[in-house]
Amino acid sequence: MRRRLSGTIGIVDSKGAHYGSLTTPGPVELARTLDELAARGITHLAMEASSLGIDQRRLDGVRLTAAGFTNFSRDHLDHHRDMEEYFAAKMRLFDTLLQPGQPTVLDADSDVAGRVAGVCKARGLNLMAVGAKGETIALLEMRPRALSTALRLRHENQEYEIELPLAGAFQTSNALVAAGLAIASGDDPARVFAR
């Protein structure tokens, strides 16, 4: 299994970062990039999907395996008319682009977690909740350190002690959603938490 990451900083692989101009590239560039990655034997890609990219239909036609929801803030009100329009743009990933039965990982501690869960359930998605209020990956304890965060988690009745090499609650949230996505995509939970 060969993996890569696509997001705000561009595409990151074993050779470094290849910078792009958009978090979610335009549909032609995105299709070309996905084709090039597949030709190189890349089988998995974690991609950041911006509300602008979703709203502008840049992901239409991309076959998604799973999706995650981390947070909802006032980031893109320069593009969206108001918070409701912004929320609707983000929800298009879940209510239109994902197919029923596909996994969705939700930060259960988000202010809008209940609304997102409702959208996912209405679409028939396989919802995985993570965080202090999460059921799939429960955050039992979080101890901030100078440059890291010590975590105690529970997944399927197994507890894990993790030293996350990132500081801040938002980093923990992002890491838990990423762990949930890896597990939803078939990775072994013990292997995911060890990394």
Secondary structure, 3 states (H helix, E strand, C coil): CCEEEEECCEEEECCEEECCCCCCCCHHHHHHHHHHHHHCCCCEEEECCCHHHHHCCCCCCCCCCCEEECCCCCCCCCCCCCHHHHHHHHHHHHHHHCCCCCEEEEECCCCCHHHHHHHHHHHCCEEEEEECCCCCEEEEEEEECCCCEEEEEEECCEEEEEEECCCCHHHHHHHHHHHHHHHHCCCCHHHHHHC
